[in-house]
């Protein structure tokens, strides 16, 4: 009689495949790499096929392992999601994910208000540039900067967005910034989220493409770093207004051309899986976020 499928080994196999490492899988599962290896060996013996090629410093999945994992991983994700939903159905915990700069510049100053209103809620905040996968990741809600189109998600608009130019008052004086074509003397601070300097200058300045291409630029993968550089007078940045609220309030940054704001076709949306029923803590956070956004 065939022994039953070692279900524990499947969980270990999934972690090993995701990390491509027994050591990292062991860290996730809070066991030793040797224990991971034992579970993988147990699954290999049951299947009658090798799943990893072991070498001194790494393990590589076999072709059979890749095919097998592709077939079982969606089912494992559904089991995990259903288990989490049942276990946490009345939990006061809520997981929220958003981009790092938004978390630091917009959410953090407001977080105490939510926790004061809902002291019973345990909030887990994930600040990441990775898009949340609600079928795989532990997340109830996410704030995403995109065009709002995803049929799998319930999407609620928080803030419309446009690329606005900001710099310090001293920088305005330093480069004699009176009209957009004076930016030919500027350093442009370019961000991954709003990489629209060429479009902004083409629309609002009289500079040629060659002149635009010749302007000095610095590139940042985090908007917070670009904003901080602008705050220290190192250039001009295109940013979302909600990311520079504090700097505008204390006068560290100004917007020289308020009538020249570039539509970007994206906005900040609050999203969650369309088919998932939000738990009470998640519903409370969602209603609060929408209320904050609605109130400006």
C-alpha positions as CSV (number, residue, x, y, z in Angstrom):
1,X,0.0,0.0,0.0
2,X,1.4,3.4,-1.0
3,X,2.3,5.7,1.9
4,X,0.2,8.9,2.1
5,X,1.5,12.0,0.4
6,X,3.8,13.8,2.9
7,X,1.9,17.1,3.1
8,X,4.4,18.8,5.4
9,X,7.1,18.1,2.7
10,X,5.0,20.1,0.2
11,X,5.1,23.2,2.3
12,X,8.8,22.9,2.6
13,X,9.2,22.2,-1.1
14,X,7.1,25.3,-1.9
15,X,9.4,27.5,0.3
16,X,12.5,26.0,-1.3
17,X,11.2,26.7,-4.8
18,X,10.3,30.2,-4.0
19,X,13.6,31.0,-2.5
20,X,15.8,28.7,-4.6
21,X,17.6,28.0,-1.4
22,X,17.3,25.6,1.5
23,X,18.8,28.1,3.9
24,X,16.3,30.8,3.1
25,X,13.5,28.4,3.1
26,X,14.6,27.2,6.6
27,X,14.7,30.8,7.8
28,X,11.1,31.4,6.6
29,X,9.9,28.1,8.2
30,X,12.0,28.6,11.4
31,X,13.8,25.2,11.0
32,X,17.3,24.2,10.2
33,X,18.5,23.8,6.6
34,X,19.1,20.1,7.4
35,X,15.4,19.7,8.3
36,X,14.5,21.3,5.0
37,X,16.8,18.8,3.2
38,X,15.2,15.9,5.0
39,X,11.7,16.9,4.0
40,X,12.7,17.4,0.4
41,X,14.4,14.0,0.4
42,X,11.2,12.5,1.8
43,X,9.1,14.1,-1.0
44,X,11.6,12.9,-3.6
45,X,11.4,9.3,-2.3
46,X,7.6,9.4,-2.4
47,X,7.6,10.9,-5.9
48,X,10.4,8.7,-7.2
49,X,12.1,11.6,-8.9
50,X,14.9,14.1,-7.9
51,X,13.7,17.6,-7.3
52,X,16.9,19.5,-6.7
53,X,20.5,19.1,-7.9
54,X,22.7,19.7,-4.9
55,X,26.1,21.3,-5.0
56,X,28.4,22.7,-2.3
57,X,27.0,26.2,-2.2
58,X,23.6,26.0,-3.9
59,X,20.6,23.9,-4.9
60,X,19.0,24.0,-8.3
61,X,15.5,22.7,-9.1
62,X,15.2,20.1,-11.7
63,X,12.9,20.4,-14.7
64,X,10.5,17.9,-13.0
65,X,10.5,20.2,-9.9
66,X,9.6,23.2,-12.0
67,X,6.7,21.4,-13.7
68,X,5.5,19.9,-10.4
69,X,5.6,23.2,-8.5
70,X,3.8,25.1,-11.3
71,X,1.0,22.5,-11.0
72,X,0.7,22.5,-7.2
73,X,1.6,26.0,-6.1
74,X,-1.8,27.6,-6.9
75,X,-3.5,25.0,-4.8
76,X,-1.1,25.5,-1.9
77,X,-1.8,29.3,-2.1
78,X,-5.5,28.7,-2.0
79,X,-5.1,26.4,1.0
80,X,-3.0,29.0,2.8
81,X,-5.4,31.8,1.9
82,X,-8.5,29.9,3.1
83,X,-6.7,28.8,6.3
84,X,-5.7,32.4,7.0
85,X,-9.2,33.7,6.4
86,X,-10.7,31.2,8.8
87,X,-8.0,31.6,11.5
88,X,-8.1,35.4,11.3
89,X,-11.9,35.8,10.6
90,X,-12.4,37.7,13.8
91,X,-8.9,38.8,14.4
92,X,-8.1,42.4,15.2
93,X,-5.0,42.3,13.0
94,X,-4.8,44.0,9.6
95,X,-2.1,44.0,7.0
96,X,-1.6,47.1,4.8
97,X,0.9,47.5,2.0
98,X,2.0,50.6,0.2
99,X,5.0,52.2,-1.5
100,X,7.8,53.2,1.0
101,X,7.7,57.0,0.3
102,X,3.9,57.1,0.7
103,X,4.3,55.2,4.0
104,X,6.9,57.6,5.3
105,X,5.6,60.9,4.0
106,X,1.9,60.5,4.0
107,X,0.7,57.6,6.1
108,X,3.1,57.8,9.1
109,X,2.0,61.2,10.2
110,X,-1.6,60.1,10.1
111,X,-1.2,56.6,11.6
112,X,-1.6,57.7,15.2
113,X,-5.1,59.1,14.4
114,X,-6.3,55.6,13.2
115,X,-4.7,53.8,16.2
116,X,-6.3,56.3,18.6
117,X,-9.7,55.7,17.0
118,X,-9.2,51.9,16.9
119,X,-6.9,51.0,19.8
120,X,-8.1,47.4,19.6
121,X,-6.5,47.0,16.1
122,X,-3.0,45.6,15.6
123,X,-1.7,47.2,12.4
124,X,1.0,45.6,10.2
125,X,2.4,48.0,7.7
126,X,4.4,46.7,4.8
127,X,6.4,49.4,2.8
128,X,7.4,47.9,-0.5
129,X,7.6,48.8,-4.2
130,X,6.5,45.3,-5.1
131,X,2.9,44.9,-6.2
132,X,0.9,43.0,-3.6
133,X,-0.3,39.6,-4.8
134,X,-3.4,39.0,-2.7
135,X,-3.4,35.3,-3.7
136,X,0.0,34.9,-2.3
137,X,1.0,37.7,0.1
138,X,-0.3,38.3,3.6
139,X,-2.2,41.6,2.9
140,X,-5.7,42.7,3.5
141,X,-5.4,46.1,1.8
142,X,-2.9,47.9,-0.4
143,X,-2.4,51.4,-1.7
144,X,-1.2,51.2,-5.3
145,X,-0.1,53.9,-7.7
146,X,-1.4,52.8,-11.1
147,X,-4.2,53.4,-13.6
148,X,-6.9,51.8,-11.5
149,X,-7.6,49.0,-14.0
150,X,-7.5,45.5,-12.5
151,X,-10.5,43.2,-12.8
152,X,-9.4,41.1,-9.9
153,X,-9.4,44.0,-7.4
154,X,-11.9,46.2,-5.7
155,X,-10.4,49.6,-6.5
156,X,-11.2,52.9,-4.6
157,X,-9.7,56.2,-5.6
158,X,-7.7,57.9,-2.8
159,X,-5.9,60.7,-4.6
160,X,-5.7,61.7,-8.2
161,X,-2.1,62.4,-9.3
162,X,-0.1,64.7,-11.5
163,X,3.5,65.6,-11.8
164,X,4.2,68.9,-10.1
165,X,7.5,70.7,-10.0
166,X,9.1,71.5,-6.6
167,X,12.3,73.1,-5.4
168,X,13.6,75.3,-2.6
169,X,13.1,79.1,-2.7
170,X,16.9,79.4,-2.7
171,X,17.1,77.2,-5.8
172,X,14.6,79.4,-7.6
173,X,17.0,82.4,-7.0
174,X,20.2,80.4,-7.7
175,X,19.2,79.5,-11.3
176,X,17.0,82.6,-11.8
177,X,14.0,80.4,-12.4
178,X,11.3,82.6,-13.9
179,X,10.0,80.5,-16.7
180,X,10.1,76.8,-17.5
181,X,12.9,77.2,-20.1
182,X,15.1,78.5,-17.3
183,X,15.3,74.8,-16.2
184,X,18.1,74.4,-18.8
185,X,20.3,75.6,-15.9
186,X,18.8,73.2,-13.4
187,X,19.6,69.7,-12.2
188,X,16.5,67.5,-12.7
189,X,15.8,65.0,-10.0
190,X,14.2,62.1,-11.7
191,X,12.1,59.4,-9.9
192,X,10.9,55.9,-10.9
193,X,7.3,56.7,-10.0
194,X,7.1,60.0,-12.0
195,X,9.8,59.9,-14.7
196,X,8.1,62.6,-16.7
197,X,10.7,65.4,-17.1
198,X,10.8,65.1,-20.9
199,X,7.0,65.3,-21.2
200,X,6.8,68.2,-18.7
201,X,9.4,70.2,-20.5
202,X,8.1,69.5,-23.9
203,X,4.6,70.7,-22.9
204,X,5.5,73.8,-20.8
205,X,8.9,75.1,-22.1
206,X,10.3,76.3,-25.4
207,X,13.4,74.1,-25.1
208,X,14.3,71.9,-28.0
209,X,14.6,68.1,-27.6
210,X,18.4,68.5,-27.8
211,X,18.4,71.1,-25.0
212,X,16.1,69.0,-22.9
213,X,18.3,65.9,-23.4
214,X,21.4,68.0,-22.4
215,X,20.0,69.1,-18.9
216,X,21.9,67.5,-16.0
217,X,19.9,64.8,-14.2
218,X,20.1,62.6,-11.1
219,X,18.0,59.4,-10.9
220,X,16.4,57.9,-7.8
221,X,14.4,54.7,-7.3
222,X,12.8,56.1,-4.2
223,X,10.8,59.3,-4.3
224,X,11.8,60.1,-0.7
225,X,15.4,60.4,-1.7
226,X,14.6,62.8,-4.6
227,X,12.4,64.9,-2.4
228,X,15.2,65.1,0.3
229,X,17.7,66.1,-2.4
230,X,15.4,68.8,-3.6
231,X,14.9,70.0,0.0
232,X,18.7,70.4,0.3
233,X,18.8,72.6,-2.8
234,X,20.3,70.0,-5.1
235,X,17.8,70.3,-7.9
236,X,14.1,70.4,-9.0
237,X,11.9,67.4,-8.6
238,X,8.6,66.2,-10.1
239,X,6.5,64.8,-7.3
240,X,3.0,63.9,-6.2
241,X,1.5,66.6,-4.0
242,X,0.7,64.3,-1.1
243,X,4.4,63.3,-0.8
244,X,5.6,66.9,-0.1
245,X,2.9,68.1,2.3
246,X,5.3,68.7,5.2
247,X,7.9,70.4,3.0
248,X,5.3,72.8,1.5
249,X,3.8,73.5,4.9
250,X,7.2,74.5,6.5
251,X,8.3,76.4,3.3
252,X,11.3,74.0,2.6
253,X,9.9,73.5,-0.9
254,X,7.8,75.7,-3.2
255,X,5.9,75.1,-6.4
256,X,7.1,77.8,-8.9
257,X,4.7,76.9,-11.7
258,X,1.3,76.0,-10.1
259,X,-0.5,76.3,-13.3
260,X,1.8,73.8,-15.0
261,X,0.9,70.4,-13.7
262,X,1.3,67.3,-15.9
263,X,-1.5,64.7,-15.9
264,X,0.1,61.2,-15.6
265,X,-2.8,58.9,-16.1
266,X,-2.2,57.3,-12.7
267,X,-3.5,57.8,-9.2
268,X,-3.3,56.4,-5.7
269,X,-5.9,53.7,-5.2
270,X,-6.9,51.7,-2.2
271,X,-7.3,48.1,-3.4
272,X,-8.2,44.6,-2.1
273,X,-9.1,41.3,-3.6
274,X,-12.6,41.7,-5.2
275,X,-13.7,38.2,-3.9
276,X,-12.3,38.5,-0.4
277,X,-14.5,39.5,2.5
278,X,-12.7,42.0,4.6
279,X,-12.4,41.2,8.3
280,X,-13.7,43.9,10.8
281,X,-10.2,45.4,11.4
282,X,-9.6,45.7,7.7
283,X,-13.0,47.2,7.1
284,X,-12.3,49.8,9.8
285,X,-9.0,50.7,8.2
286,X,-10.5,50.9,4.7
287,X,-13.3,53.2,5.9
288,X,-10.8,55.4,7.7
289,X,-8.4,55.7,4.7
290,X,-11.3,56.6,2.4
291,X,-12.5,59.2,5.0
292,X,-9.0,60.7,5.3
293,X,-8.7,61.0,1.5
294,X,-12.2,62.4,1.1
295,X,-11.4,65.0,3.7
296,X,-8.2,66.0,1.9
